[in-house]
Amino acid sequence: MRRSFQHRLVNPPFGDPALYLSLAFHHQALLFDAGDIGTLSSREILKIDTVFISHTHMDHFCGFDRILRLCLGRDKEIRLFGPADFLSHLEAKLKAYQWNLTHNDKYRFAITATEVTDHQMITRTYRCREGFAGHGDNSQIPFTGTLLETPRFTVQAAILDHKIPCLGFALRERFHINIVLPALADLGLTPGPWLTSFKNHIFAGHPPETIITVPASHTADAISRPFSLGRLTRRIVRKTTGQKVAYVTDAGFTPANIARITALAEKADHLFIEAAFLEKDAPIAARKYHLTARQAGHLAAAAGVKDFTVFHFSPRYTDRPGEIEAQARQAFNSRPQNNT
């Protein structure tokens, strides 16, 4: 079964945090944190429509400028999410540049940014044509844990403590659509781009009588064929549990953080979690509100994740990255996992 979301860390574990998720068969990607993203191609960056920022320390936010630079002069809107004070930090970045000529731009590039606090989410839109002034368009809704909900997936957040508010994230696919290829062949049909449109109808919850037309290029008799959405779904679709990916970085090993991280990452298919220090340096980790490798492994086990990747290593271990990975894996394997 091919995963709906292809994910990878943008940088090696000693580099800046950034997790890139692309949607299979879609010109769409999500970015979790935006440190140095120099290894991403322009094509990959232009697929990004939503960026989730854990906090605005430089190593998590400096890559935003490259995204901004590439999006200028395009008909594009990107969404940003960040923690308390995020809007003021974003506005400071935008005000660092002069926009005196953008009112003549024929393209409608805009940024819609949301600041997440314990009680509410504040959203403001910044339009290139208006010099990213951010006038009006403010909306406020209660924060219930969900940042973004689309027909295909939801993204949830937990507010963690890094001596400042820091967001952890979890993306969950609503369900996964598996195409039963023998059943497809029995109908005289072959796979193709039309299946993406077909799946979109299912995710959108369109009525079963909706007509799906399979193009002639993908039918055995080379004649386009209409099917009702309901009939085609019953014949060729098997729904399974959707994919879940969690991302946690820059959080102290405190009781409140432990509870929030394990709840956020519960039963994730893959957890990306920081492991800044070895356990022998746990006092340093505590002072800096970071996790040790052992703590990261324990959290992954407590959340019952299927697999995990550690990253955001302190440069003091540049000559021995294997020790961090081994310590995290040992903690994960030695502690009973939450599989209930």
VOKOLGU-703308 format. One record per residue (C-alpha): residue number from 1; residue in three letters; x, y, z. Coordinates in nm, 4 decimals. Example, Ala and Ser with C-alpha at 12.3 -4.5 7.8 and 13.67 -1.06 7.14 Angstrom:
2
{atom 1, "Ala", {1.2300, -0.4500, 0.7800}};
{atom 2, "Ser", {1.3670, -0.1060, 0.7140}};
END
This chain:
340
{atom 1, "Met", {0.0000, 0.0000, 0.0000}};
{atom 2, "Arg", {0.1432, 0.3324, -0.1035}};
{atom 3, "Arg", {0.1283, 0.5975, 0.1664}};
{atom 4, "Ser", {-0.0757, 0.9090, 0.0980}};
{atom 5, "Phe", {0.1927, 1.1266, 0.2602}};
{atom 6, "Gln", {0.5592, 1.0970, 0.1737}};
{atom 7, "His", {0.7651, 1.2511, 0.4532}};
{atom 8, "Arg", {1.1290, 1.3316, 0.5130}};
{atom 9, "Leu", {1.3441, 1.5558, 0.7260}};
{atom 10, "Val", {1.4908, 1.8304, 0.5092}};
{atom 11, "Asn", {1.8271, 1.8254, 0.6896}};
{atom 12, "Pro", {2.0521, 1.5739, 0.8666}};
{atom 13, "Pro", {1.9940, 1.5444, 1.2438}};
{atom 14, "Phe", {2.2491, 1.8154, 1.3268}};
{atom 15, "Gly", {2.0878, 2.0596, 1.0847}};
{atom 16, "Asp", {1.7954, 2.2952, 1.1320}};
{atom 17, "Pro", {1.4545, 2.1361, 1.1946}};
{atom 18, "Ala", {1.2171, 2.1064, 0.8984}};
{atom 19, "Leu", {0.9891, 1.8194, 0.8008}};
{atom 20, "Tyr", {0.8567, 1.8058, 0.4428}};
{atom 21, "Leu", {0.5367, 1.6114, 0.3674}};
{atom 22, "Ser", {0.4085, 1.5786, 0.0145}};
{atom 23, "Leu", {0.0716, 1.4375, -0.0889}};
{atom 24, "Ala", {0.0953, 1.1515, -0.3354}};
{atom 25, "Phe", {-0.0488, 1.2385, -0.6777}};
{atom 26, "His", {-0.1143, 1.5987, -0.5703}};
{atom 27, "His", {0.0777, 1.9178, -0.6334}};
{atom 28, "Gln", {0.0661, 1.9923, -0.2620}};
{atom 29, "Ala", {0.3062, 1.9750, 0.0317}};
{atom 30, "Leu", {0.3164, 2.0741, 0.3978}};
{atom 31, "Leu", {0.6160, 2.1963, 0.5940}};
{atom 32, "Phe", {0.6637, 2.1537, 0.9675}};
{atom 33, "Asp", {0.9161, 2.4124, 1.0837}};
{atom 34, "Ala", {1.1235, 2.6198, 0.8457}};
{atom 35, "Gly", {1.4844, 2.6316, 0.9498}};
{atom 36, "Asp", {1.7458, 2.6245, 0.6751}};
{atom 37, "Ile", {1.5589, 2.4760, 0.3758}};
{atom 38, "Gly", {1.8341, 2.5300, 0.1215}};
{atom 39, "Thr", {1.8293, 2.1659, 0.0139}};
{atom 40, "Leu", {1.4681, 2.1895, -0.1013}};
{atom 41, "Ser", {1.4305, 2.2662, -0.4701}};
{atom 42, "Ser", {1.2249, 2.5616, -0.5878}};
{atom 43, "Arg", {0.9735, 2.3144, -0.7304}};
{atom 44, "Glu", {0.9350, 2.1470, -0.3917}};
{atom 45, "Ile", {0.8928, 2.4774, -0.2107}};
{atom 46, "Leu", {0.6293, 2.5979, -0.4557}};
{atom 47, "Lys", {0.4229, 2.2876, -0.3750}};
{atom 48, "Ile", {0.3990, 2.4005, -0.0117}};
{atom 49, "Asp", {0.0641, 2.5551, 0.0754}};
{atom 50, "Thr", {0.0785, 2.5296, 0.4564}};
{atom 51, "Val", {0.3646, 2.5841, 0.7009}};
{atom 52, "Phe", {0.3436, 2.4891, 1.0690}};
{atom 53, "Ile", {0.5987, 2.6694, 1.2890}};
{atom 54, "Ser", {0.6663, 2.5216, 1.6330}};
{atom 55, "His", {0.8184, 2.8497, 1.7586}};
{atom 56, "Thr", {1.0149, 3.1386, 1.6145}};
{atom 57, "His", {1.3678, 3.0643, 1.7285}};
{atom 58, "Met", {1.5878, 3.1341, 1.4279}};
{atom 59, "Asp", {1.6702, 2.7708, 1.3513}};
{atom 60, "His", {1.2965, 2.6991, 1.3119}};
{atom 61, "Phe", {1.1883, 3.0075, 1.1178}};
{atom 62, "Cys", {1.4741, 3.1482, 0.9099}};
{atom 63, "Gly", {1.3670, 2.9501, 0.6017}};
{atom 64, "Phe", {1.0448, 3.1479, 0.5749}};
{atom 65, "Asp", {1.2303, 3.4178, 0.3799}};
{atom 66, "Arg", {1.3102, 3.1728, 0.1005}};
{atom 67, "Ile", {0.9463, 3.0657, 0.0808}};
{atom 68, "Leu", {0.8408, 3.4300, 0.0671}};
{atom 69, "Arg", {1.0948, 3.5089, -0.2049}};
{atom 70, "Leu", {0.9803, 3.2251, -0.4294}};
{atom 71, "Cys", {0.6104, 3.3001, -0.3853}};
{atom 72, "Leu", {0.6353, 3.6673, -0.4781}};
{atom 73, "Gly", {0.4878, 3.7385, -0.8182}};
{atom 74, "Arg", {0.2632, 3.4326, -0.8161}};
{atom 75, "Asp", {-0.1075, 3.3699, -0.7815}};
{atom 76, "Lys", {-0.0686, 3.1754, -0.4621}};
{atom 77, "Glu", {-0.1824, 3.1740, -0.1014}};
{atom 78, "Ile", {0.0052, 3.0068, 0.1798}};
{atom 79, "Arg", {-0.1163, 2.9368, 0.5310}};
{atom 80, "Leu", {0.1042, 2.9714, 0.8367}};
{atom 81, "Phe", {0.0424, 2.8506, 1.1902}};
{atom 82, "Gly", {0.2515, 2.9393, 1.4933}};
{atom 83, "Pro", {0.2360, 2.9852, 1.8734}};
{atom 84, "Ala", {0.1641, 3.2883, 2.0931}};
{atom 85, "Asp", {0.3095, 3.6141, 1.9551}};
{atom 86, "Phe", {0.3524, 3.4550, 1.6127}};
{atom 87, "Leu", {0.1707, 3.7326, 1.4276}};
{atom 88, "Ser", {0.3944, 4.0040, 1.5694}};
{atom 89, "His", {0.7062, 3.8030, 1.4805}};
{atom 90, "Leu", {0.5799, 3.7407, 1.1269}};
{atom 91, "Glu", {0.4947, 4.1088, 1.0846}};
{atom 92, "Ala", {0.8433, 4.2061, 1.1976}};
{atom 93, "Lys", {0.9875, 3.9874, 0.9223}};
{atom 94, "Leu", {0.7555, 4.1341, 0.6615}};
{atom 95, "Lys", {0.8299, 4.4909, 0.7723}};
{atom 96, "Ala", {1.2026, 4.4325, 0.7264}};
{atom 97, "Tyr", {1.1500, 4.4728, 0.3504}};
{atom 98, "Gln", {1.0105, 4.7560, 0.1392}};
{atom 99, "Trp", {0.6988, 4.6826, -0.0644}};
{atom 100, "Asn", {0.6445, 5.0154, -0.2391}};
{atom 101, "Leu", {0.5930, 4.8599, -0.5849}};
{atom 102, "Thr", {0.3770, 4.5599, -0.5008}};
{atom 103, "His", {0.0469, 4.7472, -0.5405}};
{atom 104, "Asn", {0.1055, 4.7206, -0.9161}};
{atom 105, "Asp", {0.1557, 4.3449, -0.9061}};
{atom 106, "Lys", {-0.1029, 4.1634, -1.1181}};
{atom 107, "Tyr", {-0.0673, 3.8485, -0.9091}};
{atom 108, "Arg", {-0.2566, 3.7992, -0.5842}};
{atom 109, "Phe", {-0.0029, 3.6406, -0.3518}};
{atom 110, "Ala", {-0.1259, 3.6385, 0.0080}};
{atom 111, "Ile", {-0.0325, 3.4912, 0.3447}};
{atom 112, "Thr", {-0.2974, 3.3793, 0.5908}};
{atom 113, "Ala", {-0.1379, 3.3398, 0.9327}};
{atom 114, "Thr", {-0.2856, 3.1968, 1.2511}};
{atom 115, "Glu", {-0.1532, 3.2479, 1.6023}};
{atom 116, "Val", {-0.2396, 2.9688, 1.8454}};
{atom 117, "Thr", {-0.2778, 3.0279, 2.2178}};
{atom 118, "Asp", {-0.4277, 2.8261, 2.5025}};
{atom 119, "His", {-0.7717, 2.9706, 2.4447}};
{atom 120, "Gln", {-0.7979, 3.0981, 2.0892}};
{atom 121, "Met", {-0.6670, 3.1087, 1.7349}};
{atom 122, "Ile", {-0.6242, 3.4525, 1.5807}};
{atom 123, "Thr", {-0.6044, 3.4666, 1.2015}};
{atom 124, "Arg", {-0.4897, 3.7595, 0.9900}};
{atom 125, "Thr", {-0.4325, 3.7911, 0.6153}};
{atom 126, "Tyr", {-0.1361, 3.9732, 0.4598}};
{atom 127, "Arg", {-0.1702, 4.0610, 0.0923}};
{atom 128, "Cys", {0.1257, 4.1383, -0.1296}};
{atom 129, "Arg", {-0.0709, 4.4091, -0.3138}};
{atom 130, "Glu", {-0.1223, 4.5860, 0.0198}};
{atom 131, "Gly", {0.2430, 4.5681, 0.1152}};
{atom 132, "Phe", {0.1654, 4.2861, 0.3598}};
{atom 133, "Ala", {0.0126, 4.5443, 0.5927}};
{atom 134, "Gly", {-0.2278, 4.2973, 0.7505}};
{atom 135, "His", {-0.5235, 4.5346, 0.7642}};
{atom 136, "Gly", {-0.8501, 4.3832, 0.8806}};
{atom 137, "Asp", {-0.9435, 4.0230, 0.8082}};
{atom 138, "Asn", {-0.8817, 3.9314, 1.1717}};
{atom 139, "Ser", {-1.0845, 3.6396, 1.2994}};
{atom 140, "Gln", {-1.0808, 3.4710, 1.6363}};
{atom 141, "Ile", {-1.2096, 3.1247, 1.7192}};
{atom 142, "Pro", {-1.1579, 2.9023, 2.0251}};
{atom 143, "Phe", {-0.8582, 2.6693, 2.0153}};
{atom 144, "Thr", {-0.9853, 2.3125, 2.0546}};
{atom 145, "Gly", {-0.6707, 2.1303, 1.9436}};
{atom 146, "Thr", {-0.7446, 2.1249, 1.5704}};
{atom 147, "Leu", {-0.5564, 2.3696, 1.3508}};
{atom 148, "Leu", {-0.6622, 2.2598, 1.0056}};
{atom 149, "Glu", {-0.9323, 2.0308, 0.8720}};
{atom 150, "Thr", {-0.9565, 1.9334, 0.5067}};
{atom 151, "Pro", {-1.1555, 1.6602, 0.3312}};
{atom 152, "Arg", {-0.8444, 1.4378, 0.3371}};
{atom 153, "Phe", {-0.6759, 1.5111, 0.6685}};
{atom 154, "Thr", {-0.6678, 1.7088, 0.9898}};
{atom 155, "Val", {-0.3744, 1.8668, 1.1698}};
{atom 156, "Gln", {-0.3846, 1.8945, 1.5471}};
{atom 157, "Ala", {-0.1516, 2.0763, 1.7824}};
{atom 158, "Ala", {-0.0446, 2.0669, 2.1446}};
{atom 159, "Ile", {0.1068, 2.3657, 2.3219}};
{atom 160, "Leu", {0.4338, 2.2568, 2.4834}};
{atom 161, "Asp", {0.6710, 2.4327, 2.7215}};
{atom 162, "His", {1.0137, 2.5403, 2.5911}};
{atom 163, "Lys", {1.0306, 2.8316, 2.8357}};
{atom 164, "Ile", {0.8112, 2.9851, 2.5682}};
{atom 165, "Pro", {0.5030, 2.8277, 2.4079}};
{atom 166, "Cys", {0.6058, 2.5760, 2.1419}};
{atom 167, "Leu", {0.3695, 2.3775, 1.9220}};
{atom 168, "Gly", {0.3829, 2.0051, 1.8564}};
{atom 169, "Phe", {0.1836, 1.8743, 1.5594}};
{atom 170, "Ala", {0.0067, 1.5607, 1.4429}};
{atom 171, "Leu", {-0.1353, 1.5036, 1.0962}};
{atom 172, "Arg", {-0.4013, 1.2353, 1.0580}};
{atom 173, "Glu", {-0.5452, 1.1125, 0.7307}};
{atom 174, "Arg", {-0.9236, 1.0669, 0.7679}};
{atom 175, "Phe", {-0.9083, 0.7234, 0.6052}};
{atom 176, "His", {-0.7005, 0.5583, 0.3359}};
{atom 177, "Ile", {-0.8517, 0.4590, 0.0026}};
{atom 178, "Asn", {-0.7080, 0.1382, -0.1421}};
{atom 179, "Ile", {-0.7960, 0.0564, -0.5019}};
{atom 180, "Val", {-0.8598, -0.3157, -0.5525}};
{atom 181, "Leu", {-0.6773, -0.3706, -0.8809}};
{atom 182, "Pro", {-0.8357, -0.7092, -0.9716}};
{atom 183, "Ala", {-1.1810, -0.5526, -0.9282}};
{atom 184, "Leu", {-1.0705, -0.2601, -1.1430}};
{atom 185, "Ala", {-0.9589, -0.5006, -1.4151}};
{atom 186, "Asp", {-1.2881, -0.6922, -1.3932}};
{atom 187, "Leu", {-1.4644, -0.3698, -1.4889}};
{atom 188, "Gly", {-1.2335, -0.3276, -1.7868}};
{atom 189, "Leu", {-1.0615, -0.0262, -1.6352}};
{atom 190, "Thr", {-0.6973, 0.0662, -1.5847}};
{atom 191, "Pro", {-0.5345, 0.2974, -1.3272}};
{atom 192, "Gly", {-0.4672, 0.6573, -1.4208}};
{atom 193, "Pro", {-0.5064, 1.0190, -1.3125}};
{atom 194, "Trp", {-0.8847, 0.9743, -1.3129}};
{atom 195, "Leu", {-0.8499, 0.7780, -0.9885}};
{atom 196, "Thr", {-0.7248, 1.0899, -0.8104}};
{atom 197, "Ser", {-1.0423, 1.2741, -0.9098}};
{atom 198, "Phe", {-1.2480, 0.9728, -0.8065}};
{atom 199, "Lys", {-1.0854, 0.9662, -0.4611}};
{atom 200, "Asn", {-1.1426, 1.3396, -0.4235}};
{atom 201, "His", {-1.5161, 1.2805, -0.4670}};
{atom 202, "Ile", {-1.5084, 1.0194, -0.1897}};
{atom 203, "Phe", {-1.3144, 1.2414, 0.0508}};
{atom 204, "Ala", {-1.5494, 1.5313, -0.0232}};
{atom 205, "Gly", {-1.8512, 1.3151, 0.0632}};
{atom 206, "His", {-2.0271, 1.3680, -0.2668}};
{atom 207, "Pro", {-2.3617, 1.1880, -0.3190}};
{atom 208, "Pro", {-2.3437, 0.8237, -0.4375}};
{atom 209, "Glu", {-2.5350, 0.9140, -0.7543}};
{atom 210, "Thr", {-2.2536, 1.1495, -0.8649}};
{atom 211, "Ile", {-2.1361, 1.0414, -1.2099}};
{atom 212, "Ile", {-1.7708, 0.9494, -1.2555}};
{atom 213, "Thr", {-1.6617, 0.9296, -1.6182}};
{atom 214, "Val", {-1.3620, 0.7075, -1.6850}};
{atom 215, "Pro", {-1.1819, 0.8383, -1.9950}};
{atom 216, "Ala", {-1.1486, 0.6189, -2.3022}};
{atom 217, "Ser", {-0.7720, 0.6009, -2.2523}};
{atom 218, "His", {-0.8339, 0.3916, -1.9394}};
{atom 219, "Thr", {-1.1084, 0.1546, -2.0537}};
{atom 220, "Ala", {-1.0607, -0.1818, -2.2240}};
{atom 221, "Asp", {-1.2927, -0.0907, -2.5125}};
{atom 222, "Ala", {-1.1388, 0.2583, -2.5581}};
{atom 223, "Ile", {-1.4772, 0.4208, -2.4940}};
{atom 224, "Ser", {-1.5347, 0.6604, -2.2051}};
{atom 225, "Arg", {-1.7625, 0.4990, -1.9497}};
{atom 226, "Pro", {-1.9819, 0.6588, -1.6811}};
{atom 227, "Phe", {-2.0234, 0.5061, -1.3352}};
{atom 228, "Ser", {-2.2101, 0.6239, -1.0297}};
{atom 229, "Leu", {-1.9790, 0.7130, -0.7435}};
{atom 230, "Gly", {-2.1592, 0.4693, -0.5153}};
{atom 231, "Arg", {-2.1330, 0.1725, -0.7503}};
{atom 232, "Leu", {-1.7707, 0.2321, -0.8350}};
{atom 233, "Thr", {-1.6816, 0.2750, -0.4676}};
{atom 234, "Arg", {-1.8491, -0.0532, -0.3738}};
{atom 235, "Arg", {-1.6689, -0.2389, -0.6523}};
{atom 236, "Ile", {-1.3119, -0.1152, -0.6379}};
{atom 237, "Val", {-1.2501, 0.0566, -0.3009}};
{atom 238, "Arg", {-1.1320, -0.0795, 0.0309}};
{atom 239, "Lys", {-1.1045, 0.1809, 0.3077}};
{atom 240, "Thr", {-0.8465, 0.1351, 0.5823}};
{atom 241, "Thr", {-0.7221, 0.3389, 0.8761}};
{atom 242, "Gly", {-0.5567, 0.6615, 0.7661}};
{atom 243, "Gln", {-0.1916, 0.7493, 0.8136}};
{atom 244, "Lys", {-0.0790, 0.9513, 1.1166}};
{atom 245, "Val", {0.2469, 1.1473, 1.1418}};
{atom 246, "Ala", {0.3523, 1.3457, 1.4504}};
{atom 247, "Tyr", {0.6232, 1.6081, 1.4941}};
{atom 248, "Val", {0.7631, 1.7211, 1.8307}};
{atom 249, "Thr", {1.0630, 1.9400, 1.8989}};
{atom 250, "Asp", {1.2019, 2.1761, 2.1628}};
{atom 251, "Ala", {1.0120, 2.0697, 2.4728}};
{atom 252, "Gly", {1.1305, 2.0019, 2.8249}};
{atom 253, "Phe", {1.0706, 1.6628, 2.9878}};
{atom 254, "Thr", {0.8109, 1.7987, 3.2278}};
{atom 255, "Pro", {0.4946, 1.6200, 3.3466}};
{atom 256, "Ala", {0.2701, 1.8513, 3.1441}};
{atom 257, "Asn", {0.4784, 1.8095, 2.8285}};
{atom 258, "Ile", {0.4961, 1.4320, 2.8734}};
{atom 259, "Ala", {0.1166, 1.4081, 2.8952}};
{atom 260, "Arg", {0.0593, 1.6342, 2.5957}};
{atom 261, "Ile", {0.3211, 1.4701, 2.3736}};
{atom 262, "Thr", {0.1991, 1.1154, 2.4391}};
{atom 263, "Ala", {-0.1617, 1.2182, 2.3722}};
{atom 264, "Leu", {-0.0692, 1.4062, 2.0550}};
{atom 265, "Ala", {0.1456, 1.1270, 1.9110}};
{atom 266, "Glu", {-0.0723, 0.8379, 2.0257}};
{atom 267, "Lys", {-0.0650, 0.5468, 1.7794}};
{atom 268, "Ala", {0.1190, 0.7506, 1.5150}};
{atom 269, "Asp", {0.2615, 0.5577, 1.2227}};
{atom 270, "His", {0.5716, 0.7757, 1.2507}};
{atom 271, "Leu", {0.6859, 1.0216, 1.5151}};
{atom 272, "Phe", {0.9592, 1.2743, 1.4439}};
{atom 273, "Ile", {1.0934, 1.3782, 1.7827}};
{atom 274, "Glu", {1.3924, 1.5807, 1.8918}};
{atom 275, "Ala", {1.6744, 1.4190, 2.0891}};
{atom 276, "Ala", {1.9086, 1.7053, 2.1601}};
{atom 277, "Phe", {2.1266, 1.5450, 2.4300}};
{atom 278, "Leu", {2.2558, 1.2146, 2.5550}};
{atom 279, "Glu", {2.1202, 1.1016, 2.8905}};
{atom 280, "Lys", {2.4445, 1.1805, 3.0720}};
{atom 281, "Asp", {2.3766, 1.5457, 2.9872}};
{atom 282, "Ala", {2.0182, 1.5380, 3.1149}};
{atom 283, "Pro", {2.0804, 1.8330, 3.3525}};
{atom 284, "Ile", {2.1797, 2.0471, 3.0528}};
{atom 285, "Ala", {1.8722, 1.9282, 2.8627}};
{atom 286, "Ala", {1.6504, 2.0214, 3.1581}};
{atom 287, "Arg", {1.7973, 2.3721, 3.1806}};
{atom 288, "Lys", {1.7524, 2.4259, 2.8078}};
{atom 289, "Tyr", {1.4065, 2.2618, 2.7971}};
{atom 290, "His", {1.5098, 1.9982, 2.5454}};
{atom 291, "Leu", {1.4739, 1.6202, 2.5395}};
{atom 292, "Thr", {1.7447, 1.3614, 2.5794}};
{atom 293, "Ala", {1.7618, 1.0624, 2.3461}};
{atom 294, "Arg", {1.6418, 0.8329, 2.6244}};
{atom 295, "Gln", {1.3465, 1.0596, 2.6992}};
{atom 296, "Ala", {1.2562, 1.0731, 2.3298}};
{atom 297, "Gly", {1.2578, 0.6940, 2.3077}};
{atom 298, "His", {1.0440, 0.6629, 2.6192}};
{atom 299, "Leu", {0.7910, 0.9113, 2.4843}};
{atom 300, "Ala", {0.7704, 0.7248, 2.1533}};
{atom 301, "Ala", {0.7049, 0.4001, 2.3407}};
{atom 302, "Ala", {0.4519, 0.5591, 2.5765}};
{atom 303, "Ala", {0.2612, 0.6956, 2.2764}};
{atom 304, "Gly", {0.2573, 0.3514, 2.1138}};
{atom 305, "Val", {0.3959, 0.4742, 1.7825}};
{atom 306, "Lys", {0.4890, 0.2267, 1.5116}};
{atom 307, "Asp", {0.8209, 0.3929, 1.4356}};
{atom 308, "Phe", {1.0075, 0.7125, 1.5121}};
{atom 309, "Thr", {1.2994, 0.9268, 1.3988}};
{atom 310, "Val", {1.5134, 1.1428, 1.6262}};
{atom 311, "Phe", {1.6621, 1.4718, 1.5082}};
{atom 312, "His", {1.7802, 1.8170, 1.6254}};
{atom 313, "Phe", {2.1022, 1.6836, 1.7840}};
{atom 314, "Ser", {2.3286, 1.9167, 1.9795}};
{atom 315, "Pro", {2.6491, 1.9928, 1.7861}};
{atom 316, "Arg", {2.8508, 1.8708, 2.0843}};
{atom 317, "Tyr", {2.7900, 1.5166, 1.9539}};
{atom 318, "Thr", {2.8920, 1.5764, 1.5946}};
{atom 319, "Asp", {3.1504, 1.2991, 1.6086}};
{atom 320, "Arg", {2.9100, 1.0396, 1.7563}};
{atom 321, "Pro", {2.5565, 1.0687, 1.6185}};
{atom 322, "Gly", {2.5117, 0.6928, 1.6429}};
{atom 323, "Glu", {2.5118, 0.7109, 2.0215}};
{atom 324, "Ile", {2.2032, 0.9319, 2.0225}};
{atom 325, "Glu", {2.0119, 0.7071, 1.7857}};
{atom 326, "Ala", {2.1164, 0.3927, 1.9756}};
{atom 327, "Gln", {2.0167, 0.5379, 2.3121}};
{atom 328, "Ala", {1.6759, 0.6447, 2.1831}};
{atom 329, "Arg", {1.6126, 0.3076, 2.0184}};
{atom 330, "Gln", {1.7185, 0.1187, 2.3308}};
{atom 331, "Ala", {1.4762, 0.3199, 2.5441}};
{atom 332, "Phe", {1.1990, 0.2607, 2.2911}};
{atom 333, "Asn", {1.2572, -0.1140, 2.2800}};
{atom 334, "Ser", {1.3038, -0.1651, 2.6543}};
{atom 335, "Arg", {0.9903, 0.0110, 2.7744}};
{atom 336, "Pro", {0.6455, -0.1497, 2.7388}};
{atom 337, "Gln", {0.4610, 0.0265, 2.4599}};
{atom 338, "Asn", {0.1084, 0.1619, 2.4815}};
{atom 339, "Asn", {-0.0644, -0.0788, 2.2428}};
{atom 340, "Thr", {-0.4020, -0.0830, 2.4110}};
END
